[in-house]
């Protein structure tokens, strides 16, 4: 019974306002929107300037030209990533994108990027979206729009979508307040289109008064609209226009009050009482106006085009509307002034109606908005447990934060649920403070006390206090079972993770199996269990199995999934990591746009490190070096802010790796020195922490020695680490260490040994699909793979056979490495040694060319260099051609090597 309302809500979100006969056609603006060859059209103005109407008219014009369009009206609920993606997925299907096969997750963002037919996607009321993850997804849509795609956004404010960069690139069309204002001619046309205009004094408004009214409203459409209704009552001969002054919000309130005062008492009361609703239809309005004929009033208001904006076409014969935003604000303020005692009763009536329709979410929302917290808590008593098991933590946290603590204490069964919600939305520190002040640990209710005690080990582990978490968890395990399936399953999962960190894999697996048996119908705990099982697989080198588990974990938190990007930060960051490892960088970036903000908010140390380092690497690979460094700066700041030294050290390690790839040995060494916290790394050595499986101080030092120091000396350190990793079956770490060993041998000149070592690494990696584990070591690894490819070819030629899986895998690696691989087979640091001794450039390099060379050496892409130098992409290409000619270089890599040897750049 609950599916129909959901479908109805989705339909209203995806339908623009219906065309009304009283609308003035905005031909010039609509043509500008329809004809502009840009990625983003931003229609931005305060309320009441006709943004939605203009966008709807533009959509009709665009569709008349045979271009597919889709529309989404956003609201506060779209700050939930899952809800936003559900609406987006349905909208994308309406653009003609092929519907996914049954049980196949649909990635709407990727589908838009790949759609080859022209389309325009409209997003209205964008100012309601504040969630960084949702904004990040929209930014991603803009960045990856295909050639024929365009986004039109209506907003009261300037959205955080990188509009400055789009403006600089000529990819932004802005329709602002000044463009949206009615001209004098449009104001006159509006009065001519008013219903029954021939019988009103408004039509007879002399041109002088019309001009005066236009000047006083400054073309503000809402004020003109309200004034027209006032004039129908007053007439132009009463001096109304002359008395009218200003065009600010007070004027709109004055006009709205004047219009409201002249409505019949029945209509006036209807308007006030229904102003609390976000969407109007006859049934819910009747619940708030039991003595009125709500259906008849709605039809009358809609026919007169007085106050309502249709939110769907009413194809089912049952229309739905909303109030114009300015008028809705006024009505709610007027309701508070005239009937303050009615507000709670109205919200309660709305809540009761939604409850009768089995729609608990708006029922609880209205109870809380009306200040009727006892009723909200009564509803939560019935539904909160179900929402908790579904993993709807953000919604629960929003509700509980609005309810006074003393009232929550009267519903003891809800207190643990509020703690769980806080933990998984605002992080363990806030949840711990809430737990200590809640009294749950000393509650006279055994179930409350038991649930609170099972939460402690998880909170301690999330704060990176694994030893304390282990001690607390041992005590909690002794109390199982508590009769609370959700809490017991979370405890078993948490302790499995804690024991795995401590290196007790056997006991960790036993607890994980127990959690799987315990979880029952809890989709949240299913997500938690599969995430941990995936981590165990990953540590043991089983990338494919880990990826499958992470995918299951991400999808587990949604019974109806439109997109595999649903879920929460715990599973999402891990899934993004496995996607990244397989070199699906665009998909990994898309997942990070969803999950990185959630990981940051919740504050899981390993997830924070993994997600920010991944974002930095993706940006570095794309040549956006500024964004790569910014991601690490943000990570370091978070570590300091939350007093997590491991997070700070993780940022420094990754920054050192990036500086190393840029060839900046001294700076890379300095970062390693700053990351050297002896107590921290001594503790890490005894633990298995996901963020440091492949990135820890000893390994980073070995990497630096291979690139800039004594490669032979690095072998001793690597061999010791390799022995320790093999002893405890950390096979993913073994792969990385063996790769570094091969790179050390290559740098030391032992090429046959290096190729033999690389062969073992690549054979194992090919079966599991590891890509970034190798590619992230940069040009030296690409050269090693290239040398192995030559040896593999020679061996296959001699034997007359080859390993097709390995051969195809090596080719994929070389293709992905791209310009990192050197066609002449020379060492990156020595590639041009023979040709550069005593050599000078044939012509002096200009200052701009030297700057381009330096940016090229640091890894910037052509586009990023163009932005940084304030020139076009073609100008950058011209500089690069001139540089190659002057240095007699065959490639970008050679140009950098020659310039470094000549001392032109660092």
C-alpha positions in Angstrom: 0.0 0.0 0.0 2.9 2.3 0.5 4.3 2.1 -3.1 1.5 4.2 -4.6 2.2 7.4 -2.6 5.9 7.0 -3.4 5.2 6.7 -7.1 2.9 9.7 -6.9 5.5 11.9 -5.1 8.1 10.9 -7.7 5.8 11.7 -10.6 5.1 15.2 -9.2 8.9 15.8 -8.8 9.5 14.8 -12.4 6.7 17.0 -13.9 7.2 20.7 -14.6 4.3 23.2 -13.8 1.6 23.0 -16.4 1.3 25.9 -18.9 -1.3 28.5 -17.8 -3.1 30.9 -20.1 -2.0 33.8 -18.0 1.7 33.2 -18.5 3.6 35.9 -20.4 5.8 34.2 -22.9 9.5 34.9 -22.3 10.6 34.4 -25.8 14.0 36.1 -25.7 15.1 34.3 -22.5 13.7 31.0 -23.6 15.5 31.2 -27.0 18.7 32.1 -25.2 18.4 29.0 -23.0 17.4 26.8 -25.9 20.1 28.0 -28.3 23.1 28.3 -25.9 25.9 25.8 -26.6 27.1 25.5 -23.0 27.2 22.8 -20.3 25.3 24.7 -17.7 22.5 27.3 -17.8 22.0 28.9 -14.4 18.7 30.6 -13.8 19.4 32.5 -10.6 17.2 35.0 -8.8 15.3 35.5 -5.5 11.8 34.1 -5.0 9.1 35.6 -7.2 11.1 36.3 -10.4 9.6 33.6 -12.5 12.5 31.2 -12.6 10.3 28.0 -12.8 7.9 29.5 -15.4 10.8 30.5 -17.6 12.5 27.1 -17.3 9.2 25.3 -18.1 8.6 27.5 -21.2 12.2 26.8 -22.3 11.6 23.1 -21.9 8.6 23.3 -24.2 10.6 25.2 -26.8 13.5 22.7 -26.6 11.2 19.7 -26.8 9.4 21.3 -29.9 12.9 21.1 -31.6 13.0 17.3 -31.0 15.4 17.4 -28.1 14.7 15.1 -25.2 14.3 16.8 -21.8 13.7 15.7 -18.2 12.7 17.7 -15.2 13.3 17.3 -11.4 11.9 19.7 -8.8 14.3 19.3 -5.8 13.3 19.7 -2.2 14.9 19.2 1.2 14.4 15.5 1.1 16.8 15.3 -1.8 19.7 16.0 0.6 19.4 12.3 1.1 21.7 10.9 -1.6 19.6 7.8 -2.1 16.4 9.8 -2.7 18.2 12.2 -5.1 19.6 9.3 -7.1 16.2 7.6 -7.2 14.7 10.7 -8.8 17.7 11.2 -11.1 17.5 7.6 -12.3 13.9 7.9 -13.2 14.5 11.3 -15.0 17.4 9.8 -16.9 15.2 7.0 -18.2 12.8 9.6 -19.5 15.6 11.0 -21.7 15.5 7.8 -23.7 18.4 6.0 -21.9 17.9 2.3 -22.2 16.3 0.9 -19.0 18.7 -1.5 -17.1 18.0 -5.2 -17.2 16.3 -6.7 -14.1 18.6 -6.8 -11.0 21.2 -4.7 -12.8 22.0 -1.6 -10.8 21.6 1.6 -12.8 24.2 4.3 -12.6 22.3 7.4 -13.7 25.4 9.7 -13.6 27.4 7.3 -15.8 24.4 6.8 -18.1 24.1 10.6 -18.6 27.8 10.9 -19.4 27.5 8.1 -22.0 24.3 9.2 -23.6 25.0 10.1 -27.3 21.7 11.8 -28.2 21.1 15.5 -27.4 19.3 16.2 -24.1 18.6 18.9 -21.5 18.1 18.1 -17.8 16.3 20.7 -15.7 16.9 20.9 -11.9 14.5 23.4 -10.2 14.6 24.7 -6.7 18.3 23.8 -6.3 18.8 26.1 -3.3 17.1 23.4 -1.2 20.1 21.1 -1.7 22.9 21.6 0.9 24.3 18.0 1.2 27.9 18.0 -0.2 27.5 14.5 -1.6 24.5 15.5 -3.7 26.2 18.8 -4.8 29.3 16.7 -5.7 27.2 14.4 -7.9 25.6 17.4 -9.7 29.1 18.8 -10.2 30.2 15.5 -11.6 27.2 15.5 -14.0 28.3 19.0 -15.2 31.9 18.0 -15.7 31.1 14.8 -17.6 28.2 16.0 -19.8 28.5 14.6 -23.3 28.7 16.9 -26.3 24.9 17.1 -26.8 24.0 17.4 -23.1 23.0 20.5 -21.1 22.0 21.1 -17.6 19.5 23.9 -16.7 19.5 24.8 -13.0 17.0 27.1 -11.2 18.2 28.4 -7.9 17.8 31.3 -5.5 21.5 31.3 -4.7 24.8 30.6 -6.4 25.4 26.8 -6.2 28.8 25.4 -5.4 29.3 23.8 -8.8 32.5 25.4 -9.9 30.7 28.1 -11.8 33.8 30.4 -11.9 35.7 27.8 -13.9 32.7 27.2 -16.2 32.4 30.9 -16.7 36.1 31.3 -17.6 35.8 28.4 -20.1 32.7 29.9 -21.7 30.6 26.9 -20.6 28.1 28.8 -18.5 25.0 30.8 -19.5 23.7 33.0 -16.6 20.1 34.2 -16.5 20.1 36.5 -13.5 17.6 38.8 -11.8 18.0 41.6 -14.2 17.2 39.4 -17.2 14.2 37.9 -15.5 12.5 41.2 -14.6 9.4 42.0 -16.6 9.9 44.7 -19.1 7.2 47.4 -19.4 5.8 45.6 -22.4 5.7 42.3 -20.5 4.0 44.0 -17.6 1.3 45.3 -19.9 1.0 41.9 -21.6 0.5 40.3 -18.1 -2.4 42.6 -17.3 -3.9 41.8 -20.7 -3.8 38.0 -19.9 -5.5 38.2 -16.5 -8.6 36.1 -16.3 -11.8 38.1 -17.1 -9.6 41.1 -17.8 -12.3 42.7 -19.9 -14.5 43.1 -16.9 -11.9 44.6 -14.5 -10.5 47.9 -13.9 -7.1 46.4 -14.3 -7.5 46.2 -18.1 -8.3 49.8 -18.1 -5.1 50.7 -16.3 -3.9 53.8 -18.1 -0.4 53.6 -19.6 0.9 56.1 -17.2 -0.2 54.1 -14.2 1.0 50.9 -15.8 4.5 52.5 -16.2 4.3 53.8 -12.6 3.5 50.3 -11.3 6.2 48.7 -13.4 8.8 51.3 -12.1 7.7 50.8 -8.4 7.9 47.0 -8.7 11.1 47.1 -10.7 9.7 44.3 -12.9 9.5 41.9 -9.9 7.0 39.4 -11.2 5.6 38.3 -7.9 4.8 41.9 -6.9 3.2 42.6 -10.2 1.1 39.5 -9.9 -0.1 40.4 -6.4 -0.7 44.0 -7.4 -2.9 42.8 -10.3 -5.1 40.9 -7.9 -5.3 43.9 -5.5 -6.3 46.2 -8.4 -9.1 43.8 -9.3 -10.5 44.7 -5.9 -9.5 48.4 -5.6 -9.7 49.6 -9.2 -7.2 52.0 -10.7 -9.2 55.1 -9.7 -8.7 54.6 -6.0 -5.1 55.8 -6.0 -3.8 52.3 -5.2 -0.9 52.6 -7.6 0.1 56.0 -6.3 0.1 54.8 -2.7 2.1 51.7 -3.6 5.8 52.1 -2.9 9.0 50.0 -3.0 9.6 46.5 -4.3 11.0 44.7 -1.2 9.7 41.8 0.7 7.5 44.0 2.9 5.6 45.0 -0.3 5.0 41.4 -1.2 3.6 40.8 2.3 1.4 43.9 2.0 0.0 42.8 -1.4 -0.5 39.2 -0.2 -2.4 40.5 2.9 -4.5 42.7 0.7 -5.4 39.8 -1.7 -6.0 37.4 1.2 -8.3 39.9 2.9 -10.7 40.0 0.0 -11.1 36.2 -0.3 -14.4 34.7 0.9 -14.1 33.5 4.5 -14.2 29.8 3.5 -11.3 30.3 1.0 -9.3 32.4 3.3 -9.5 29.8 6.1 -8.6 27.1 3.6 -5.5 28.9 2.5 -4.2 29.5 6.0 -4.9 26.0 7.2 -3.3 24.2 4.3 -0.2 26.4 4.2 1.6 23.9 6.4 1.6 21.4 3.5 4.4 21.1 1.0 2.0 19.6 -1.5 -1.7 19.9 -1.8 -4.3 17.4 -2.9 -8.0 17.1 -2.0 -7.7 14.3 0.5 -5.0 15.7 2.8 -6.6 19.2 2.5 -9.9 17.8 3.6 -8.3 16.3 6.7 -7.2 19.9 7.6 -10.6 21.5 6.6 -13.2 19.0 7.5 -16.1 21.5 7.1 -15.1 22.7 3.7 -15.3 21.1 0.2 -11.6 21.1 -0.3 -11.7 19.5 -3.8 -14.1 22.3 -5.0 -11.9 25.1 -3.5 -8.8 23.6 -5.1 -10.4 23.5 -8.5 -11.7 27.0 -8.1 -8.3 28.4 -7.1 -6.6 26.5 -9.9 -9.0 27.6 -12.5 -8.6 31.3 -11.4 -4.8 30.9 -11.4 -4.7 32.7 -8.1 -2.3 31.0 -5.7 -1.5 27.5 -6.9 1.3 26.1 -9.1 0.4 22.6 -10.5 3.1 20.1 -9.7 1.9 17.4 -12.2 -0.3 17.2 -15.2 -3.1 15.4 -13.3 -3.1 12.7 -15.8 -4.9 10.4 -13.4 -7.6 12.9 -12.9 -6.5 13.8 -9.4 -4.3 17.0 -9.6 -1.8 18.1 -7.1 -0.5 21.6 -6.5 1.8 23.7 -4.3 1.5 27.3 -3.3 3.7 29.9 -5.0 6.7 30.1 -2.7 6.3 33.8 -1.7 2.7 33.4 -1.0 3.3 30.2 1.0 5.8 32.0 3.2 3.3 34.8 3.8 0.4 32.3 4.6 2.5 30.5 7.1 3.5 33.7 8.8 -0.1 34.9 8.8 -1.3 31.5 10.2 1.2 31.9 13.1 -0.2 35.4 13.8 -3.9 34.7 13.5 -4.1 31.1 14.7 -1.0 30.2 16.7 -3.0 27.6 18.7 -4.1 25.8 15.5 -0.6 25.1 14.1 0.0 22.0 16.3 -3.5 20.7 15.6 -3.1 21.2 11.9 0.2 19.4 11.8 -1.3 16.6 14.0 -4.2 16.3 11.5 -1.7 16.1 8.6 0.3 13.6 10.5 -2.8 11.5 11.2 -3.8 11.6 7.6 -0.3 10.5 6.4 -0.3 7.8 9.1 -3.6 6.5 7.8 -2.1 6.3 4.3 0.8 4.3 5.8 3.3 7.0 5.0 5.2 7.3 8.3 7.9 9.6 7.1 5.7 12.7 6.4 3.6 11.7 9.4 6.6 12.0 11.7 7.8 15.2 9.9 4.5 16.9 10.5 4.3 15.8 14.1 7.8 17.3 14.7 7.2 20.5 12.7 4.1 21.1 14.7 5.9 20.7 18.0 4.0 17.6 18.8 7.0 15.7 20.0 4.9 13.2 22.0 3.0 12.1 18.9 6.3 12.0 16.9 7.8 9.7 19.6 4.7 7.5 19.5 5.1 7.1 15.8 8.8 6.5 16.2 8.1 3.8 18.8 6.4 1.9 15.9 8.7 2.6 13.0 12.2 3.6 14.3 13.4 0.1 14.7 12.5 -0.7 11.1 14.2 2.4 9.8 17.3 1.5 11.9 17.5 -1.9 10.3 17.2 -0.4 6.9 20.1 1.9 7.6 18.2 5.2 7.3 20.5 6.8 9.9 20.4 10.4 8.6 16.7 10.6 8.7 16.6 9.2 12.2 19.3 11.6 13.3 17.4 14.6 11.9 14.3 13.6 13.8 16.0 12.8 17.1 18.0 16.1 17.0 14.7 18.0 16.9 13.2 16.3 20.0 14.1 17.5 23.5 16.2 15.1 25.4 13.9 15.0 28.4 11.0 13.8 26.2 13.2 11.2 24.5 14.0 9.8 28.0 10.3 9.0 28.4 10.7 6.5 25.5 13.7 4.5 26.7 13.6 2.0 23.8 14.3 4.9 21.4 17.4 6.2 23.2 19.7 3.5 21.8 18.3 4.0 18.3 19.1 7.8 18.6 22.7 6.8 19.7 23.1 4.5 16.7 21.9 7.2 14.4 24.2 9.8 15.8 27.2 7.4 15.6 26.7 6.7 11.9 25.9 10.3 10.9 27.8 12.6 13.2 30.7 10.3 14.2 31.8 8.5 17.3 32.9 11.5 19.4 29.4 13.1 19.4 27.8 9.7 20.0 30.1 9.0 22.9 29.2 12.4 24.5 25.5 11.7 23.9 25.9 8.2 25.4 27.6 9.5 28.6 25.0 12.1 29.2 22.0 10.0 28.2 22.0 7.8 31.3 21.5 4.7 29.1 24.5 2.9 30.7 22.7 3.0 34.1 19.2 2.7 32.7 16.8 0.6 34.8 15.6 -0.9 31.5 17.8 -4.0 30.8 17.3 -3.7 27.0 18.5 -0.1 27.0 21.4 -0.8 29.2 22.5 -3.8 27.1 22.2 -1.9 23.8 24.2 1.0 25.1 27.0 -1.4 26.4 27.3 -3.1 23.0 27.8 0.3 21.4 31.0 1.2 23.4 33.5 -1.0 21.6 32.3 0.3 18.2 32.7 3.9 19.3 36.2 3.3 20.7 37.3 1.5 17.5 35.9 4.3 15.4 38.1 6.7 17.4 41.2 4.6 16.7 41.3 3.3 20.3 41.4 -0.4 19.3 43.1 -1.7 22.5 40.4 0.0 24.7 37.7 -1.2 22.3 39.0 -4.8 22.6 38.8 -4.8 26.4 35.3 -3.2 26.4 34.2 -5.6 23.7 35.3 -8.7 25.7 33.0 -7.7 28.5 30.1 -7.0 26.1 30.6 -10.4 24.3 30.2 -12.2 27.7 26.7 -10.7 28.0 25.4 -12.1 24.7 22.8 -12.8 23.7 20.9 -9.7 25.0 17.7 -10.4 23.1 18.4 -7.4 20.9 19.3 -8.8 17.5 20.4 -5.4 15.9 22.7 -4.5 18.8 24.1 -8.0 19.2 24.9 -8.2 15.5 26.6 -4.8 15.5 28.7 -5.9 18.5 29.7 -9.1 16.7 30.7 -7.2 13.6 32.6 -4.6 15.6 34.5 -7.2 17.5 35.3 -9.1 14.3 36.8 -5.9 13.0 38.7 -5.2 16.2 40.2 -8.7 16.3 41.2 -8.5 12.7 43.0 -5.3 13.4 44.8 -7.1 16.2 45.8 -9.9 13.9 43.5 -12.6 15.2 42.0 -13.6 11.9 40.6 -16.9 13.0 38.6 -15.5 15.9 37.6 -12.5 13.7 36.1 -14.9 11.1 34.3 -16.9 13.8 32.6 -13.7 15.1 31.8 -12.6 11.5 30.0 -15.9 10.9 28.1 -15.4 14.1 27.1 -11.9 13.1 25.9 -13.3 9.7 23.6 -15.8 11.5 22.4 -13.1 14.0 21.6 -10.3 11.5 18.2 -11.5 10.5 16.3 -8.9 8.4 18.7 -6.0 9.2 20.0 -4.7 5.9 22.3 -2.4 7.8 24.1 -5.2 9.6 24.2 -7.2 6.3 26.1 -4.3 4.9 28.4 -4.2 7.9 29.1 -7.9 7.7 29.8 -8.0 4.0 32.1 -5.0 4.2 34.2 -6.7 6.8 34.3 -10.0 4.9 35.4 -8.0 1.9 38.2 -6.5 3.9 39.4 -9.9 4.9 39.3 -11.1 1.3 41.3 -8.0 0.2 44.1 -8.5 2.8 44.5 -12.0 1.5 44.8 -10.8 -2.1 41.3 -11.9 -3.4 40.4 -8.6 -5.1 37.6 -10.0 -7.3 35.8 -11.6 -4.3 36.3 -8.5 -2.2 34.8 -6.3 -4.9 31.7 -8.5 -5.1 31.3 -8.3 -1.4 31.7 -4.6 -1.3 29.1 -4.3 -4.1 26.7 -6.4 -2.1 27.3 -4.4 1.0 26.6 -1.1 -0.8 23.4 -2.4 -2.2 22.3 -4.1 1.0 21.0 -0.9 2.7 18.3 -0.4 0.0 15.5 -2.8 -0.6 14.7 -0.9 -3.8 17.9 0.2 -5.4 18.1 2.4 -8.5 21.8 2.8 -8.3 24.7 0.9 -6.8 26.0 4.2 -5.3 23.4 4.0 -2.5 24.3 2.8 1.0 26.7 4.6 3.4 30.3 5.5 3.9 31.3 2.3 5.6 30.8 0.1 2.5 30.9 2.9 -0.1 34.5 3.9 0.4 35.7 0.3 0.3 33.7 -0.3 -2.9 35.2 2.8 -4.4 38.6 1.5 -3.5 38.1 -1.8 -5.3 36.7 0.0 -8.4 39.7 2.3 -8.3 42.1 -0.7 -8.1 40.6 -2.1 -11.3 41.4 1.3 -12.9 37.8 2.4 -13.4 38.7 5.9 -12.4 35.6 7.7 -13.5 33.4 5.3 -11.6 35.6 5.5 -8.6 35.4 9.3 -8.7 31.7 9.1 -9.0 31.5 6.9 -5.9 33.8 9.2 -3.9 31.5 12.2 -4.7 28.8 10.2 -2.8 30.8 8.7 0.0 33.8 10.9 0.8 31.6 13.6 2.4 29.8 10.9 4.4 33.2 9.3 5.5 34.4 12.8 6.5 31.3 13.4 8.6 31.3 10.1 10.4 35.0 10.3 11.0 36.2 6.8 10.4 40.0 7.2 10.3 40.8 4.5 7.7 37.9 5.5 5.5 39.0 9.2 5.7 42.5 8.3 4.7 41.5 5.9 1.9 38.9 8.2 0.4 41.0 11.4 0.4 44.2 9.6 -0.9 42.1 8.0 -3.6 40.6 11.4 -4.6 44.1 12.9 -4.7 45.4 10.0 -6.9 42.5 10.4 -9.4 43.1 14.1 -9.6 46.9 13.6 -10.1 46.2 11.0 -12.8 43.9 13.6 -14.6 46.6 16.2 -14.4 44.8 18.4 -11.8 47.7 18.7 -9.5 46.1 21.5 -7.5 43.1 19.4 -6.7 45.4 16.5 -5.8 47.3 18.6 -3.2 44.0 20.1 -1.9 42.5 16.7 -1.1 45.6 15.9 1.1 45.5 19.3 2.7 41.9 18.6 3.7 42.8 15.2 5.0 45.6 16.6 7.1 43.3 19.3 8.5 40.7 16.7 9.5 43.4 14.7 11.3 44.4 17.8 13.3 40.8 18.9 14.0 39.8 15.5 15.3 43.1 14.7 17.0 43.8 11.7 14.9 47.6 11.5 14.4 47.3 8.5 12.1 45.1 10.6 9.7 47.7 13.4 9.7 50.5 10.9 9.0 48.5 9.3 6.2 48.2 12.7 4.5 51.9 13.2 4.7 52.8 9.8 3.4 50.5 10.3 0.3 52.0 13.8 -0.2 55.5 12.3 -0.2 54.5 9.8 -2.8 53.1 12.5 -5.1 56.2 14.6 -4.7 58.3 11.6 -5.5 56.3 11.0 -8.7 57.0 14.7 -9.6 60.7 14.0 -9.2 61.1 16.2 -6.1 63.2 14.0 -4.0 64.1 16.5 -1.2 60.5 17.6 -0.6 59.4 13.9 -0.6 62.0 13.0 2.0 61.0 16.0 4.1 57.3 14.8 4.1 58.5 11.4 5.2 60.4 12.9 8.1 57.3 14.9 9.2 55.3 11.7 9.1 57.7 9.8 11.3 55.8 9.4 14.6 57.7 6.4 16.2 54.9 5.6 18.7 52.3 5.7 15.9 54.2 3.4 13.5 55.2 1.0 16.3 51.5 0.6 17.1 50.7 0.2 13.4 53.3 -2.5 13.0 51.2 -4.6 15.5 47.9 -4.0 13.8 46.2 -4.6 10.4 44.7 -1.3 9.5 43.0 -1.0 6.0 44.5 2.4 5.2 48.0 1.2 5.9 47.9 -2.2 4.2 49.9 -0.8 1.3 50.9 2.6 2.6 53.1 2.8 5.8 56.3 4.5 6.7 58.7 1.6 6.2 57.4 0.9 2.7 57.3 4.7 1.8 61.0 5.0 2.9 61.9 2.0 0.7 60.1 3.6 -2.2 62.1 6.8 -1.7 65.4 4.9 -1.6 64.5 3.2 -4.9 63.8 6.5 -6.6 66.5 8.8 -5.1 68.8 6.8 -2.8 70.5 3.5 -2.6 68.3 0.9 -4.3 70.4 -2.0 -3.1 70.0 -0.9 0.5 66.3 -0.7 0.0 66.3 -4.4 -0.8 67.2 -5.4 2.8 64.3 -3.5 4.2 61.9 -4.9 1.6 63.0 -8.4 2.2 62.4 -8.1 5.9 58.9 -6.7 5.3 58.2 -9.4 2.8 59.1 -12.1 5.2 56.8 -10.7 7.9 53.9 -10.3 5.4 54.2 -13.8 4.1 54.2 -15.2 7.6 50.7 -13.9 8.3 49.2 -14.3 4.8 49.0 -10.5 4.0 49.1 -11.4 0.3 48.0 -8.0 -1.0 50.9 -6.4 0.8 53.2 -9.2 -0.5 52.3 -8.2 -4.0 53.2 -4.5 -3.4 56.5 -5.4 -1.7 57.5 -7.8 -4.4 56.8 -5.1 -7.0 59.0 -2.6 -5.0 61.6 -5.3 -4.9 61.5 -5.6 -8.7 61.8 -1.8 -9.0 64.8 -1.8 -6.7 66.5 -4.4 -8.8 65.7 -2.5 -12.0 67.2 0.7 -10.5 70.2 -1.2 -9.3 70.8 -2.5 -12.9 69.9 -6.2 -12.2 67.5 -6.3 -15.1 67.2 -10.1 -15.4 66.4 -10.4 -11.7 64.0 -7.5 -11.9 62.1 -9.0 -14.8 61.9 -12.4 -13.0 60.5 -10.8 -9.9 58.0 -8.8 -12.0 56.9 -11.9 -13.7 55.7 -13.5 -10.4 53.9 -10.3 -9.4 52.2 -9.8 -12.8 51.1 -13.5 -13.0 49.4 -13.3 -9.6 48.0 -9.8 -10.3 46.5 -10.8 -13.7 44.2 -13.4 -12.1 42.7 -10.9 -9.7 42.8 -7.8 -11.9 45.1 -5.6 -9.9 45.9 -2.5 -11.9 46.5 0.6 -9.7 48.7 -1.4 -7.3 51.2 -1.4 -10.1 50.4 1.8 -12.1 50.5 4.0 -8.9 54.2 3.4 -8.7 54.6 5.6 -11.8 56.9 5.6 -14.8 59.4 3.2 -13.3 56.7 0.6 -12.9 55.5 1.2 -16.5 59.0 0.7 -17.8 59.3 -2.5 -15.8 56.0 -3.8 -17.3 57.2 -2.8 -20.7 60.4 -4.8 -20.3 58.5 -7.8 -19.0 56.2 -7.5 -22.1 59.3 -7.7 -24.4 60.6 -10.7 -22.4 57.2 -12.4 -22.5 57.0 -11.9 -26.3 60.5 -13.3 -26.8 59.7 -16.3 -24.6 56.4 -17.0 -26.4 58.1 -16.7 -29.8 60.8 -19.2 -28.7 58.3 -21.7 -27.2 55.5 -21.1 -29.8 52.9 -20.5 -27.1 51.9 -17.9 -24.6 49.6 -17.3 -21.6 46.6 -15.3 -23.2 45.3 -14.1 -19.8 48.7 -12.7 -18.8 49.4 -11.3 -22.2 46.1 -9.4 -22.3 46.6 -8.1 -18.8 50.1 -6.8 -19.6 48.7 -5.0 -22.6 46.0 -3.4 -20.5 48.6 -2.2 -18.1 50.7 -0.6 -20.8 47.7 1.0 -22.4 46.6 2.5 -19.0 50.2 3.7 -18.3 50.0 5.8 -21.5 52.7 8.4 -21.6 54.5 6.9 -18.6 55.8 4.1 -20.7 58.9 5.1 -22.7 58.9 3.9 -26.3 62.7 3.7 -26.4 63.0 1.6 -23.3 65.3 3.9 -21.5 65.3 4.6 -17.8 63.1 7.6 -16.8 66.0 9.2 -15.0 68.6 8.3 -17.7 66.4 8.3 -20.8 68.4 11.0 -22.6 71.8 10.7 -20.9 73.6 9.8 -24.0 72.0 12.5 -26.0 72.2 15.4 -23.5 75.8 15.4 -22.3 77.2 18.8 -23.3 74.0 19.6 -25.1 72.2 22.9 -25.0 68.8 23.8 -26.4 68.9 24.7 -30.1 67.1 28.0 -29.2 66.7 29.6 -25.8 63.5 28.6 -24.0 61.1 31.4 -23.2 60.0 32.1 -19.7 56.5 30.8 -20.6 58.0 27.6 -22.1 60.1 27.0 -19.0 56.9 27.4 -16.9 55.1 24.9 -19.1 58.0 22.5 -18.7 57.9 22.8 -15.0 54.1 22.2 -14.9 54.6 19.3 -17.3 57.2 17.8 -15.0 54.8 18.1 -12.0 52.2 16.1 -13.8 49.7 18.8 -15.0 47.5 18.0 -18.0 47.1 20.3 -20.9 43.8 21.5 -19.7 45.1 22.1 -16.2 48.1 24.0 -17.5 45.8 26.1 -19.7 43.8 27.1 -16.6 46.9 27.8 -14.5 48.5 29.9 -17.3 45.2 31.6 -18.3 45.6 30.5 -21.9 43.8 28.2 -24.3 44.5 24.5 -24.7 45.8 25.2 -28.3 48.3 27.7 -26.9 49.6 25.0 -24.5 50.0 22.6 -27.4 51.9 25.2 -29.3 54.3 25.7 -26.4 54.8 21.9 -26.2 55.6 21.6 -29.9 58.1 24.5 -29.6 59.7 22.9 -26.5 60.1 19.5 -28.3 61.7 21.2 -31.3 64.1 23.3 -29.2 65.2 20.3 -27.1 65.1 17.8 -29.9 62.7 15.7 -27.8 60.5 12.9 -29.2 58.0 12.9 -26.3 56.9 14.8 -23.3 58.8 12.4 -21.0 62.0 13.0 -23.0 61.5 16.8 -22.9 61.2 16.8 -19.1 64.3 14.5 -18.8 66.4 16.7 -21.1 65.3 19.9 -19.3 66.2 18.4 -15.9 69.6 17.4 -17.2 70.2 20.8 -18.6 69.2 22.4 -15.2 66.3 24.3 -16.9 63.8 22.8 -14.3 64.1 20.9 -11.0 
